[in-house]
Amino acid sequence: MHYLTLLLLWPIYLAQAIWVKKSTIKLAEPSGDRINQLHTNPELTLLILGDSAAAGVGVQHQHEALSGQMVSMLTQDYKLNWQVVARSGYSTQNCINKTRHLINQKKLLTADVVVISLGVNDVLSPITATTWVLQVQELCTLLTAELDCKQIIITSVPPMGRFPALPQPFRWFLGARSREFNLSLTDWVNTSSLPCEQLNMEQTLPNAPMALDGFHPSEDVYAHWGNQAGKMIKAKNCTN
């Protein structure tokens, strides 16, 4: 249905997309450390990988972002080393290229657990949900083979149909497209032999506040996200 509207309403969608790009407040990535190798023999090593949300855009410091929320929770139970590799605007293909480059440069920690935040920039691009899932598969295969990952938590694409920064009907179209991407991701995760799990916060945080730009997570969202991901990690690594 939403692709039928694309045929009919593409001039409106294009005009609104240009307007959003020009008018939305540009928030910087937060300050703070993105790597900590405090322990020579860590009980757990965490890699956070992805786009602007993985980088923490929407808050002022990494302590308030996903990394800070997860580190605060996990260090209560584990000797933890961690790393964040993320940048605003990253698509999944960008992330694959960056990850492969860092692996070749030996600049990535071997990670027991990876938390991935990707998809928003892919939804905004022309690629199909099928192509996106193939790219996610390529990334997860790379992480498993090269970093010996035992658990990969893939965060669902957020419900873009609720983003205040997006005008209607463009918001509705992107909301439908993000749901399509998530359904394809669920189908793949449920049948994949890779150690992947999907984290969908729509069920646990139905009315999420947004950052000032109406597009990125707020500190409250990061806290909830970190808590949910932390619970998944502890459930799988409870014997550590």
Backbone as JSON, one array per atom type, in Angstrom:
{
  "sequence": "MHYLTLLLLWPIYLAQAIWVKKSTIKLAEPSGDRINQLHTNPELTLLILGDSAAAGVGVQHQHEALSGQMVSMLTQDYKLNWQVVARSGYSTQNCINKTRHLINQKKLLTADVVVISLGVNDVLSPITATTWVLQVQELCTLLTAELDCKQIIITSVPPMGRFPALPQPFRWFLGARSREFNLSLTDWVNTSSLPCEQLNMEQTLPNAPMALDGFHPSEDVYAHWGNQAGKMIKAKNCTN",
  "N": [[0.83, -1.21, 0.0], [1.93, 1.28, 0.86], [3.85, 1.68, -1.07], [2.35, 2.04, -3.33], [1.26, 4.54, -2.76], [3.58, 5.96, -3.02], [3.98, 6.11, -5.77], [1.94, 7.82, -6.42], [2.21, 10.06, -4.78], [4.8, 10.98, -4.81], [5.98, 13.55, -5.48], [5.16, 15.15, -3.33], [6.24, 13.76, -1.13], [8.97, 14.02, -1.74], [9.33, 16.81, -1.62], [8.71, 17.24, 1.07], [10.7, 15.71, 2.29], [13.0, 17.15, 1.59], [12.41, 19.52, 2.91], [12.41, 18.66, 5.62], [15.11, 17.92, 5.9], [16.33, 20.42, 5.68], [15.17, 21.92, 7.73], [15.19, 20.59, 10.21], [16.56, 20.53, 13.47], [20.02, 20.39, 13.93], [21.75, 18.16, 15.74], [24.66, 17.6, 17.66], [27.03, 14.87, 17.96], [27.47, 13.33, 21.15], [29.86, 14.29, 23.72], [32.61, 12.53, 25.34], [34.13, 9.38, 26.38], [34.72, 6.68, 24.05], [35.71, 4.22, 24.21], [36.88, 1.72, 26.43], [39.31, -0.01, 27.99], [39.85, -1.17, 30.5], [40.25, -3.58, 31.91], [42.49, -6.3, 31.93], [41.83, -8.95, 31.76], [38.93, -9.25, 30.95], [35.56, -10.05, 31.99], [33.5, -9.71, 30.31], [33.07, -8.35, 27.07], [31.97, -5.59, 25.3], [30.56, -4.3, 22.33], [29.23, -1.5, 20.81], [27.48, -0.62, 18.0], [26.89, 1.27, 15.06], [24.58, 3.8, 14.0], [23.59, 7.29, 14.33], [22.05, 7.12, 16.66], [23.27, 5.03, 18.04], [25.63, 6.35, 18.47], [24.8, 8.23, 20.27], [23.45, 10.62, 19.8], [21.35, 13.27, 20.72], [21.65, 13.54, 23.4], [23.92, 15.07, 25.81], [26.29, 13.92, 26.71], [28.26, 10.89, 26.67], [27.75, 9.4, 28.94], [25.03, 9.66, 29.33], [24.02, 8.49, 27.12], [23.37, 5.54, 25.05], [25.65, 3.89, 25.42], [26.7, 4.73, 27.93], [24.52, 4.17, 29.61], [24.34, 1.37, 29.39], [26.89, 0.54, 30.22], [26.89, 1.45, 32.87], [24.95, -0.27, 33.96], [25.94, -2.88, 33.4], [28.47, -3.03, 34.57], [27.96, -3.51, 37.18], [27.88, -6.22, 37.47], [29.86, -7.41, 35.93], [33.34, -7.56, 35.02], [34.08, -5.28, 32.8], [34.97, -4.52, 29.5], [34.66, -2.15, 26.86], [33.43, -0.69, 23.75], [32.55, 1.86, 21.43], [31.47, 2.18, 18.17], [30.36, 4.25, 15.95], [28.44, 6.51, 13.93], [26.83, 9.52, 12.94], [24.44, 9.4, 10.37], [25.2, 6.99, 9.29], [24.58, 4.28, 7.18], [23.64, 0.79, 6.87], [25.4, -0.42, 5.08], [27.52, 1.42, 5.13], [28.35, 0.93, 7.74], [29.19, -1.73, 7.61], [31.42, -1.43, 5.92], [33.05, 0.27, 7.5], [33.43, -1.33, 9.78], [34.79, -3.53, 8.71], [37.11, -2.24, 7.85], [38.21, -1.35, 10.32], [38.65, -3.79, 11.54], [40.63, -4.84, 9.86], [42.6, -3.0, 10.44], [43.1, -3.7, 12.98], [41.8, -2.43, 15.12], [39.53, -2.91, 16.53], [37.95, -4.17, 19.42], [37.92, -7.59, 20.43], [34.78, -8.93, 20.66], [32.42, -10.06, 22.97], [29.72, -9.5, 23.03], [27.6, -7.72, 20.85], [25.82, -4.78, 20.28], [23.58, -3.53, 18.03], [22.58, -0.66, 16.24], [20.87, 0.27, 13.62], [19.32, 1.19, 10.48], [17.46, 3.35, 10.26], [18.59, 5.27, 8.49], [18.73, 3.65, 6.28], [16.05, 3.14, 5.75], [15.39, 5.67, 4.91], [16.67, 5.71, 2.52], [16.83, 4.5, -0.95], [16.88, 1.69, -0.89], [15.63, -1.72, -0.72], [13.68, -3.61, 1.71], [14.45, -6.26, 1.66], [17.06, -6.17, 0.59], [18.26, -4.7, 2.63], [18.11, -6.48, 4.85], [19.78, -8.5, 3.93], [22.18, -7.1, 4.02], [22.38, -6.67, 6.78], [22.69, -9.32, 7.55], [25.19, -9.83, 6.35], [26.82, -8.12, 7.86], [26.51, -9.21, 10.47], [27.54, -11.77, 10.07], [30.2, -11.12, 9.52], [30.95, -10.0, 12.01], [30.7, -12.2, 13.69], [32.52, -14.04, 12.59], [35.0, -12.66, 12.6], [35.29, -11.3, 15.06], [34.53, -13.08, 16.93], [31.99, -13.07, 18.13], [29.48, -13.82, 20.52], [26.92, -13.12, 21.05], [24.57, -11.15, 19.43], [22.78, -8.32, 19.44], [20.21, -6.93, 17.78], [18.81, -3.92, 17.3], [15.48, -3.05, 16.67], [14.26, -1.1, 13.9], [13.32, 2.15, 14.78], [9.94, 3.37, 15.46], [9.18, 5.19, 12.94], [6.96, 6.47, 12.1], [6.09, 7.91, 14.23], [7.74, 10.02, 14.65], [8.15, 13.31, 15.61], [9.42, 15.26, 14.07], [8.86, 14.74, 11.45], [6.7, 15.55, 8.78], [3.24, 14.94, 7.91], [2.07, 13.63, 4.75], [4.44, 12.21, 4.72], [5.53, 11.2, 7.06], [3.79, 9.09, 7.68], [4.33, 7.37, 5.52], [7.08, 6.71, 5.93], [6.81, 5.48, 8.38], [5.34, 3.19, 7.7], [7.19, 1.98, 6.04], [9.33, 1.52, 7.81], [8.14, -0.37, 9.48], [7.86, -2.46, 7.64], [10.57, -3.07, 7.18], [11.27, -3.99, 9.73], [9.65, -6.28, 10.02], [10.74, -7.92, 8.05], [13.28, -8.19, 9.15], [12.68, -9.58, 11.52], [11.73, -12.02, 10.48], [14.11, -12.97, 9.36], [15.88, -13.13, 11.62], [14.58, -15.07, 13.13], [15.09, -17.37, 11.74], [17.79, -17.57, 11.33], [21.07, -18.96, 11.72], [22.99, -17.62, 13.02], [24.17, -15.96, 16.04], [21.96, -14.14, 16.8], [19.68, -11.73, 18.13], [16.6, -9.93, 18.37], [15.75, -6.69, 19.39], [12.98, -5.03, 20.3], [11.64, -2.1, 21.12], [9.14, -0.98, 21.01], [7.17, -2.43, 22.27], [7.75, -2.24, 24.95], [8.15, 0.4, 25.5], [5.96, 2.33, 24.71], [5.21, 5.03, 24.39], [7.39, 6.94, 23.71], [9.47, 9.63, 24.72], [11.07, 12.18, 22.75], [14.22, 13.54, 21.58], [15.33, 16.99, 21.41], [15.3, 17.62, 18.68], [13.24, 16.16, 17.63], [13.69, 13.77, 16.38], [15.68, 12.06, 17.29], [16.65, 9.81, 20.02], [15.77, 10.56, 23.44], [17.27, 11.13, 26.72], [15.76, 9.55, 28.43], [14.82, 7.56, 26.71], [17.23, 6.37, 25.93], [18.01, 5.36, 28.42], [16.04, 3.43, 28.9], [16.4, 1.77, 26.7], [19.06, 0.91, 27.08], [18.65, -0.5, 29.46], [16.92, -2.58, 28.65], [18.51, -3.91, 26.72], [20.64, -4.61, 28.37], [19.41, -6.44, 30.12], [18.92, -8.54, 28.35], [21.52, -9.29, 27.76], [22.48, -10.1, 30.28], [20.8, -12.25, 30.73], [21.76, -14.1, 28.94], [24.38, -14.36, 29.66], [24.55, -15.23, 32.26], [26.01, -17.02, 33.75], [28.51, -16.04, 33.98]],
  "CA": [[0.0, 0.0, 0.0], [2.72, 2.51, 0.94], [4.56, 1.88, -2.34], [1.36, 2.62, -4.25], [1.2, 5.98, -2.5], [4.82, 6.57, -3.54], [3.75, 6.41, -7.18], [0.99, 8.92, -6.54], [2.52, 11.23, -3.95], [6.24, 11.19, -4.71], [6.41, 14.95, -5.42], [4.94, 15.64, -1.96], [7.25, 13.13, -0.27], [10.27, 14.62, -2.05], [9.34, 18.17, -1.09], [8.75, 17.17, 2.52], [12.02, 15.21, 2.68], [13.93, 18.28, 1.47], [12.07, 20.46, 3.99], [12.88, 18.07, 6.87], [16.57, 17.99, 5.93], [16.74, 21.8, 5.87], [14.58, 22.56, 8.9], [15.4, 19.86, 11.46], [17.7, 20.95, 14.28], [21.17, 19.49, 13.81], [22.35, 17.87, 17.04], [26.0, 17.01, 17.57], [27.29, 13.65, 18.72], [27.87, 13.74, 22.51], [31.24, 14.13, 24.15], [32.83, 11.4, 26.23], [34.91, 8.27, 25.88], [34.05, 5.67, 23.24], [36.38, 2.93, 24.41], [37.46, 1.52, 27.75], [39.98, -1.3, 28.11], [40.37, -1.13, 31.86], [40.58, -4.9, 32.43], [43.32, -7.16, 31.08], [41.08, -10.2, 31.6], [37.52, -8.9, 31.19], [34.55, -11.11, 31.99], [32.6, -9.42, 29.19], [33.48, -7.25, 26.19], [30.78, -5.08, 24.62], [30.72, -3.37, 21.21], [28.01, -0.82, 20.34], [27.81, -0.39, 16.6], [25.77, 1.75, 14.25], [24.29, 5.13, 13.47], [23.59, 8.41, 15.27], [21.5, 6.7, 17.94], [24.35, 4.3, 18.7], [26.61, 7.36, 18.86], [24.26, 8.98, 21.4], [22.89, 11.93, 19.43], [20.14, 13.56, 21.48], [22.09, 13.88, 24.75], [25.13, 15.87, 25.82], [27.49, 13.16, 27.07], [28.11, 9.45, 26.52], [27.16, 8.84, 30.17], [23.56, 9.67, 29.19], [23.7, 7.78, 25.88], [23.23, 4.08, 25.16], [26.87, 3.3, 25.98], [26.76, 5.02, 29.36], [23.45, 3.45, 30.31], [24.67, -0.05, 29.43], [28.08, 0.37, 31.05], [26.47, 1.61, 34.26], [24.23, -1.46, 34.37], [26.71, -4.13, 33.29], [29.63, -3.05, 35.47], [27.52, -4.01, 38.48], [27.99, -7.67, 37.49], [30.96, -7.91, 35.11], [34.51, -6.77, 34.65], [33.62, -4.96, 31.45], [35.61, -3.66, 28.51], [33.63, -1.78, 25.9], [33.82, 0.2, 22.65], [31.48, 2.38, 20.58], [31.84, 2.53, 16.79], [29.09, 4.75, 15.42], [28.52, 7.86, 13.36], [25.6, 10.05, 12.38], [24.28, 9.2, 8.93], [25.64, 5.66, 8.83], [23.7, 3.2, 6.71], [24.2, -0.52, 7.19], [26.57, -0.63, 4.23], [28.59, 2.23, 5.72], [28.81, 0.26, 8.95], [29.96, -2.9, 7.16], [32.71, -0.95, 5.42], [33.83, 0.77, 8.63], [33.8, -2.46, 10.62], [35.83, -4.3, 8.01], [38.33, -1.42, 7.88], [38.77, -1.38, 11.67], [39.17, -5.15, 11.76], [41.9, -4.93, 9.13], [43.55, -2.15, 11.15], [43.2, -4.25, 14.35], [41.37, -1.38, 16.04], [38.29, -3.32, 17.18], [38.06, -5.17, 20.47], [37.17, -8.83, 20.28], [33.55, -8.62, 21.39], [31.49, -11.13, 23.34], [28.37, -9.02, 22.74], [27.47, -6.53, 20.01], [24.5, -4.17, 20.18], [23.53, -2.82, 16.75], [21.51, 0.3, 15.95], [20.91, 0.64, 12.21], [18.05, 1.03, 9.78], [16.77, 4.61, 9.96], [19.15, 5.85, 7.26], [18.39, 2.74, 5.19], [14.65, 3.42, 5.43], [15.39, 6.94, 4.19], [17.33, 5.5, 1.24], [15.97, 3.77, -1.9], [17.04, 0.24, -0.87], [14.48, -2.51, -0.28], [13.82, -4.32, 2.98], [15.19, -7.49, 1.39], [18.47, -5.8, 0.49], [18.71, -4.29, 3.97], [18.31, -7.67, 5.69], [21.0, -9.15, 3.43], [23.31, -6.34, 4.55], [22.46, -7.0, 8.21], [23.27, -10.66, 7.61], [26.62, -9.71, 6.04], [27.46, -7.51, 9.02], [26.53, -10.16, 11.58], [28.49, -12.83, 9.7], [31.53, -10.53, 9.71], [31.2, -9.86, 13.45], [30.84, -13.54, 14.27], [33.73, -14.68, 12.08], [36.22, -11.91, 12.87], [35.37, -10.85, 16.45], [34.12, -14.2, 17.79], [30.82, -12.64, 18.9], [28.59, -14.87, 21.0], [25.56, -12.57, 21.13], [24.38, -9.93, 18.64], [21.45, -7.76, 19.69], [19.88, -6.0, 16.71], [17.68, -3.08, 17.68], [14.52, -2.79, 15.6], [14.14, 0.28, 13.42], [12.31, 2.82, 15.6], [8.68, 3.67, 14.76], [9.37, 6.49, 12.33], [5.65, 7.09, 11.97], [5.83, 8.72, 15.43], [8.76, 11.06, 14.8], [7.53, 14.64, 15.47], [10.09, 16.09, 13.06], [8.41, 14.38, 10.11], [5.34, 15.98, 8.48], [2.37, 14.01, 7.16], [1.98, 12.17, 4.83], [5.76, 11.58, 4.67], [5.7, 10.45, 8.3], [3.06, 7.82, 7.54], [5.06, 6.52, 4.57], [8.28, 6.17, 6.58], [6.36, 4.55, 9.41], [5.0, 1.92, 7.04], [8.43, 1.4, 5.54], [10.09, 1.0, 8.95], [7.48, -1.62, 9.9], [8.24, -3.47, 6.65], [11.96, -3.47, 7.47], [11.3, -4.77, 10.98], [9.06, -7.6, 9.77], [11.76, -8.69, 7.33], [14.34, -8.51, 10.12], [12.17, -10.63, 12.41], [11.72, -13.28, 9.72], [15.48, -13.46, 9.22], [16.43, -13.49, 12.93], [13.94, -16.31, 13.59], [15.56, -18.54, 10.98], [19.23, -17.5, 11.16], [21.92, -19.76, 12.6], [23.9, -16.7, 13.71], [23.7, -15.71, 17.42], [21.3, -12.83, 16.74], [18.41, -11.49, 18.79], [16.02, -8.64, 17.99], [15.23, -5.89, 20.49], [11.93, -4.14, 19.84], [11.21, -1.32, 22.28], [7.76, -0.53, 20.88], [6.33, -3.18, 23.2], [8.06, -1.89, 26.33], [8.18, 1.86, 25.63], [5.05, 2.72, 23.63], [5.09, 6.48, 24.24], [8.74, 7.4, 24.0], [9.82, 11.03, 24.45], [12.14, 12.35, 21.79], [15.15, 14.64, 21.81], [14.88, 18.32, 20.98], [15.11, 17.69, 17.23], [12.08, 15.37, 17.23], [14.14, 12.7, 15.5], [16.6, 11.19, 18.0], [16.21, 9.44, 21.36], [16.09, 11.38, 24.61], [17.96, 10.38, 27.76], [14.82, 8.54, 28.93], [14.8, 6.45, 25.76], [18.51, 5.69, 26.06], [18.0, 4.61, 29.68], [15.19, 2.25, 28.72], [17.08, 0.94, 25.69], [20.19, 0.28, 27.75], [18.14, -1.46, 30.42], [16.4, -3.74, 27.93], [19.64, -4.64, 26.15], [21.38, -5.17, 29.49], [18.7, -7.62, 30.59], [19.15, -9.6, 27.37], [22.91, -9.73, 27.93], [22.59, -10.83, 31.54], [20.1, -13.53, 30.59], [22.59, -15.03, 28.16], [25.7, -14.47, 30.26], [24.28, -15.28, 33.7], [26.98, -17.88, 34.43], [29.83, -15.38, 34.05]],
  "C": [[0.86, 1.26, 0.0], [3.52, 2.75, -0.33], [3.61, 2.38, -3.43], [1.25, 4.12, -4.03], [2.46, 6.69, -3.0], [4.66, 6.95, -5.0], [2.88, 7.65, -7.34], [1.47, 10.21, -5.88], [4.01, 11.57, -3.9], [6.66, 12.67, -4.74], [6.24, 15.56, -4.02], [5.99, 15.07, -1.02], [8.62, 13.76, -0.49], [10.38, 16.02, -1.45], [9.43, 18.16, 0.43], [10.09, 16.66, 3.02], [13.06, 16.33, 2.62], [13.69, 19.28, 2.6], [12.59, 19.95, 5.33], [14.4, 18.21, 6.99], [17.04, 19.41, 6.22], [16.31, 22.37, 7.22], [14.86, 21.87, 10.23], [16.66, 20.35, 12.17], [18.82, 19.92, 14.16], [21.84, 19.34, 15.17], [23.7, 17.18, 16.86], [26.06, 15.68, 18.32], [27.84, 14.06, 20.09], [29.35, 13.53, 22.76], [31.37, 12.9, 25.04], [33.58, 10.27, 25.55], [34.07, 7.3, 25.06], [34.76, 4.31, 23.33], [36.95, 2.91, 25.82], [38.0, 0.1, 27.82], [40.63, -1.42, 29.48], [40.9, -2.49, 32.32], [41.43, -5.69, 31.43], [42.66, -8.51, 30.83], [39.6, -9.93, 31.88], [36.63, -10.13, 31.21], [33.58, -10.95, 30.82], [33.15, -8.25, 28.4], [32.3, -6.88, 25.31], [31.18, -4.13, 23.5], [29.35, -2.82, 20.85], [28.32, -0.26, 18.97], [26.62, 0.23, 15.88], [25.77, 3.22, 13.91], [24.3, 6.19, 14.56], [23.02, 8.03, 16.63], [22.52, 5.88, 18.72], [25.43, 5.26, 19.2], [26.13, 8.22, 20.01], [23.7, 10.35, 21.07], [21.53, 12.11, 20.13], [20.43, 13.89, 22.93], [23.46, 14.56, 24.66], [26.41, 15.06, 26.03], [27.22, 11.67, 26.94], [27.56, 8.79, 27.79], [25.64, 8.73, 30.07], [23.1, 8.84, 28.0], [23.58, 6.28, 26.12], [24.46, 3.47, 25.82], [26.94, 3.51, 27.48], [25.72, 4.26, 30.16], [23.79, 1.97, 30.45], [25.89, -0.32, 30.32], [27.72, 0.46, 32.52], [25.77, 0.35, 34.79], [25.13, -2.69, 34.43], [27.91, -4.19, 34.23], [29.23, -3.44, 36.89], [27.77, -5.51, 38.61], [29.21, -8.22, 36.77], [32.15, -6.97, 35.15], [34.38, -6.52, 33.15], [34.63, -4.1, 30.69], [34.59, -3.35, 27.42], [34.18, -0.78, 24.87], [32.57, 0.62, 21.89], [32.06, 2.73, 19.22], [30.55, 2.95, 16.09], [29.28, 6.16, 14.89], [27.16, 8.26, 12.79], [25.58, 9.84, 10.87], [24.66, 7.83, 8.43], [24.46, 4.81, 8.37], [24.33, 1.88, 7.12], [25.43, -0.81, 6.34], [27.76, 0.19, 4.71], [29.21, 1.52, 6.92], [29.62, -1.0, 8.61], [31.35, -2.46, 6.73], [33.62, -0.48, 6.55], [34.3, -0.38, 9.51], [34.92, -3.27, 9.99], [37.17, -3.55, 8.04], [39.0, -1.49, 9.25], [39.31, -2.76, 12.03], [40.53, -5.31, 11.08], [43.0, -4.11, 9.81], [43.8, -2.61, 12.58], [42.85, -3.19, 15.4], [40.01, -1.68, 16.69], [38.6, -4.33, 18.26], [37.35, -6.45, 20.04], [35.96, -8.75, 21.19], [32.74, -9.87, 21.69], [30.07, -10.78, 22.88], [28.45, -7.78, 21.86], [26.02, -6.06, 20.06], [24.5, -3.27, 18.95], [22.33, -1.88, 16.7], [21.69, 0.79, 14.52], [19.51, 0.55, 11.63], [17.36, 2.33, 9.4], [17.28, 5.2, 8.65], [18.9, 4.96, 6.05], [16.93, 2.93, 4.77], [14.54, 4.7, 4.61], [16.03, 6.83, 2.8], [16.42, 4.7, 0.3], [16.03, 2.24, -1.76], [15.78, -0.45, -0.36], [14.76, -3.15, 1.06], [14.62, -5.6, 2.8], [16.68, -7.22, 1.3], [19.03, -5.43, 1.85], [19.01, -5.51, 4.85], [19.54, -8.45, 5.22], [22.26, -8.43, 3.93], [23.49, -6.59, 6.05], [23.09, -8.38, 8.39], [24.78, -10.61, 7.34], [27.38, -9.13, 7.23], [27.58, -8.5, 10.18], [27.47, -11.33, 11.31], [29.92, -12.35, 9.91], [31.88, -10.45, 11.19], [31.46, -11.22, 14.1], [32.17, -14.17, 13.86], [35.0, -13.99, 12.56], [36.39, -11.51, 14.34], [34.93, -11.9, 17.44], [32.94, -13.83, 18.68], [29.94, -13.83, 19.28], [27.13, -14.42, 21.07], [25.51, -11.25, 20.36], [22.94, -9.48, 18.84], [21.19, -6.68, 18.64], [18.64, -5.22, 17.12], [16.77, -2.85, 16.49], [14.6, -1.33, 15.15], [13.06, 0.97, 14.24], [11.06, 3.16, 14.79], [8.7, 5.07, 14.17], [8.05, 7.21, 12.08], [5.26, 7.93, 13.17], [6.83, 9.85, 15.6], [8.14, 12.45, 14.59], [8.15, 15.5, 14.38], [9.56, 15.85, 11.65], [6.97, 14.84, 9.87], [4.54, 14.85, 7.81], [2.2, 14.53, 5.73], [3.32, 11.44, 4.79], [6.0, 10.73, 5.91], [5.0, 9.09, 8.21], [3.81, 6.86, 6.62], [6.29, 5.9, 5.21], [7.92, 5.23, 7.72], [6.03, 3.19, 8.83], [6.25, 1.22, 6.54], [9.28, 0.83, 6.68], [9.47, -0.28, 9.48], [7.83, -2.76, 8.94], [9.65, -3.98, 6.9], [12.02, -4.36, 8.7], [10.7, -6.16, 10.81], [10.05, -8.49, 9.03], [12.9, -9.09, 8.25], [13.91, -9.64, 11.04], [12.18, -11.98, 11.72], [13.12, -13.85, 9.61], [16.05, -13.93, 10.56], [15.87, -14.84, 13.4], [14.45, -17.56, 12.88], [17.09, -18.59, 10.85], [19.95, -18.41, 12.15], [22.94, -18.89, 13.34], [23.32, -16.36, 15.09], [23.02, -14.35, 17.57], [19.97, -12.84, 17.5], [17.91, -10.1, 18.38], [15.44, -7.96, 19.22], [14.25, -4.87, 19.94], [11.36, -3.4, 21.03], [9.79, -0.79, 22.16], [6.86, -1.18, 21.91], [6.55, -2.74, 24.64], [8.12, -0.38, 26.57], [7.29, 2.46, 24.54], [4.97, 4.22, 23.38], [6.41, 7.15, 24.58], [8.9, 8.89, 23.75], [10.99, 11.09, 23.49], [13.07, 13.48, 22.22], [14.6, 15.93, 21.22], [14.59, 18.4, 19.49], [13.91, 16.89, 16.74], [12.41, 14.18, 16.37], [15.0, 11.66, 16.22], [16.09, 10.85, 19.4], [16.57, 10.5, 22.4], [16.85, 10.52, 25.62], [17.06, 9.27, 28.32], [14.79, 7.31, 28.01], [16.11, 5.66, 25.86], [18.56, 4.84, 27.33], [17.19, 3.32, 29.53], [15.84, 1.26, 27.75], [18.24, 0.18, 26.33], [19.75, -0.77, 28.75], [17.65, -2.73, 29.75], [17.53, -4.58, 27.34], [20.47, -5.3, 27.25], [20.74, -6.43, 30.05], [18.92, -8.81, 29.65], [20.57, -10.17, 27.51], [23.06, -10.56, 29.2], [21.9, -12.19, 31.46], [20.95, -14.56, 29.87], [23.94, -15.29, 28.81], [25.61, -14.58, 31.78], [25.28, -16.15, 34.46], [28.34, -17.25, 34.58], [30.11, -14.9, 35.47]]
}
